[in-house]
Amino acid sequence: MWAKLRSFATVLLCVGILAGVVVAARETQIASEVSGRIIWVSPKFKAGGRFDKEEEILRIDPADYEAILAQSEANLASARLSLATEEARAAQARRDWNRLGNAGTPNDLTLRKPQVESAKSSIKATEAALAKAKRDLERTIIRAPFSSLLAQTQTELGSFVTLGASIARLLADAPYEVRLPLSVD
């Protein structure tokens, strides 16, 4: 890469351009998507450290997120049990209505339809909470979004980071842009 830049810079100097800036084409500020204490940082977590795409940069303590995930799994099991119970009660209500020889059509409340719908909605809500718990647990591992060079760190091992807290600034390790002042003359 530097050989390409040197030869390019040589060509530019030959045509009379004296100053320019080489910058990364991509740059990003890494921020925490969850809160917690930083329990591990890569040995390369310092200015100048290079990271491959998806390589771990640091880890946030996952204990609270593991507990939330376990609770979400338990809530989903409970919601599924509630649905099964309500469906069984609804079936029993239908059998009782038919056995008693009641005339007409039973209303929704008699057949426990609102309770069954409520139990189904509860399952959807707990599945969404479970998916969020899984995402939050995954977010305790901060990874490089692209092959990069660490330009600046804003946290350290043992620090407590909050949601949205800035962790580091990364520069793409390729391609680079060369910005030069050019005159129209």
C-alpha positions in Angstrom: 0.0 0.0 0.0 2.7 2.5 1.0 4.6 1.6 -2.2 1.6 2.6 -4.2 1.2 5.8 -2.3 5.0 6.6 -2.6 4.9 6.1 -6.4 1.7 8.1 -6.7 3.2 10.8 -4.5 6.3 10.8 -6.7 4.2 11.4 -9.8 2.3 14.2 -8.0 5.6 15.8 -7.0 6.9 15.6 -10.6 3.9 17.7 -11.8 4.5 20.3 -9.1 2.1 19.4 -6.3 3.9 19.9 -3.0 1.3 19.0 -0.3 -1.5 16.6 0.2 -3.3 14.6 2.8 -3.8 10.8 2.9 -7.0 9.8 4.7 -9.0 6.6 5.2 -12.0 6.4 2.9 -14.1 5.1 5.8 -14.1 6.1 9.4 -16.5 5.2 12.2 -17.0 5.9 15.9 -17.7 2.6 17.8 -20.3 3.0 20.5 -21.7 0.6 23.1 -25.2 -0.8 22.3 -25.5 -2.1 25.9 -24.4 -0.9 29.4 -21.9 -2.7 31.6 -18.3 -3.1 32.8 -15.6 -3.8 30.3 -14.2 -7.2 31.3 -11.8 -7.8 28.4 -10.0 -5.8 25.8 -7.9 -7.1 22.9 -4.2 -6.7 23.3 -4.4 -4.6 20.1 -6.8 -2.1 21.8 -4.5 0.8 21.5 -3.9 3.5 18.9 -2.4 1.9 15.8 -3.9 -1.6 16.5 -5.2 -3.4 13.5 -8.4 -5.4 13.5 -9.9 -7.7 10.8 -13.6 -7.5 10.0 -15.7 -9.0 12.9 -12.6 -9.4 15.1 -13.4 -8.9 18.8 -12.3 -5.5 20.1 -13.6 -5.8 23.7 -16.2 -7.5 25.8 -18.8 -6.1 28.3 -19.8 -8.2 31.3 -22.5 -10.5 29.9 -23.9 -11.7 33.3 -26.9 -9.4 33.5 -27.8 -10.1 29.9 -27.5 -13.9 30.4 -29.9 -13.6 33.4 -32.3 -11.6 31.3 -32.1 -14.2 28.5 -32.8 -17.0 31.0 -35.8 -15.0 32.4 -37.1 -14.4 28.8 -36.9 -18.1 28.0 -38.8 -18.9 31.2 -41.4 -16.3 30.4 -41.9 -17.8 27.0 -42.4 -21.3 28.4 -44.9 -19.9 30.9 -46.7 -18.0 28.0 -46.9 -21.2 26.0 -48.3 -23.1 29.0 -50.9 -20.4 29.5 -52.0 -20.7 25.8 -52.2 -24.5 26.1 -54.3 -24.1 29.3 -56.6 -21.6 27.7 -57.1 -23.7 24.6 -57.9 -26.7 26.8 -60.4 -24.6 28.7 -61.9 -23.3 25.5 -62.4 -26.8 24.2 -63.9 -27.9 27.5 -66.3 -24.9 27.4 -67.4 -25.9 23.9 -68.0 -29.5 25.1 -69.9 -28.3 28.1 -72.1 -26.0 26.0 -72.9 -28.9 23.6 -73.5 -31.4 26.5 -75.9 -29.0 28.3 -78.0 -28.7 25.1 -78.0 -25.0 25.2 -79.9 -23.4 22.3 -78.2 -21.0 20.0 -74.6 -20.1 19.5 -72.3 -19.5 22.5 -70.8 -16.1 22.7 -67.0 -15.5 22.5 -66.6 -15.1 26.3 -68.3 -18.4 26.9 -65.9 -20.1 24.5 -63.0 -18.2 26.1 -61.9 -16.7 22.8 -60.6 -13.4 24.4 -58.5 -15.4 26.9 -57.0 -17.5 24.0 -56.2 -14.4 22.0 -54.7 -12.8 25.1 -52.5 -15.9 25.6 -51.4 -15.8 21.9 -50.5 -12.1 22.2 -48.5 -12.9 25.4 -46.5 -15.4 23.4 -45.7 -12.8 20.7 -44.6 -10.3 23.3 -42.4 -12.8 25.1 -40.9 -14.0 21.8 -40.0 -10.4 21.0 -38.5 -9.9 24.5 -36.5 -13.1 24.0 -35.2 -11.9 20.7 -34.1 -8.6 22.3 -32.4 -10.4 25.1 -30.4 -12.5 22.6 -29.5 -9.4 20.6 -28.4 -7.6 23.8 -26.3 -10.6 24.9 -24.6 -10.6 21.4 -23.9 -6.9 21.8 -21.8 -7.4 24.8 -19.0 -8.4 22.4 -17.8 -5.4 20.4 -16.4 -6.3 17.0 -14.7 -4.4 14.2 -17.3 -3.6 11.5 -14.7 -3.7 8.8 -10.9 -4.3 8.5 -9.5 -1.3 10.3 -6.9 0.6 12.2 -7.7 1.8 15.7 -7.2 5.6 15.6 -8.3 6.5 19.2 -9.6 4.7 22.3 -12.1 6.3 24.7 -12.4 3.6 27.3 -10.3 1.0 29.1 -10.5 -2.3 30.9 -12.7 -2.1 34.0 -14.5 1.0 32.8 -18.3 1.1 33.0 -19.9 2.0 29.6 -23.4 3.2 29.1 -25.7 2.7 26.2 -24.3 4.9 23.3 -21.0 5.6 25.1 -18.2 6.1 22.6 -15.6 3.3 22.8 -13.1 3.9 19.9 -12.6 5.5 16.5 -11.7 3.2 13.7 -10.3 3.9 10.3 -10.6 1.6 7.3 -7.2 0.1 6.5 -8.0 0.3 2.8 -8.7 2.1 0.6 -7.2 5.5 1.2 -8.0 8.8 -0.4 -5.4 11.4 -1.3 -6.7 14.9 -0.9 -4.6 17.5 -2.8 -5.1 21.2 -3.5 -5.3 21.7 -7.3 -5.5 24.9 -9.2 -7.4 25.3 -12.4 -4.5 27.2 -14.0 
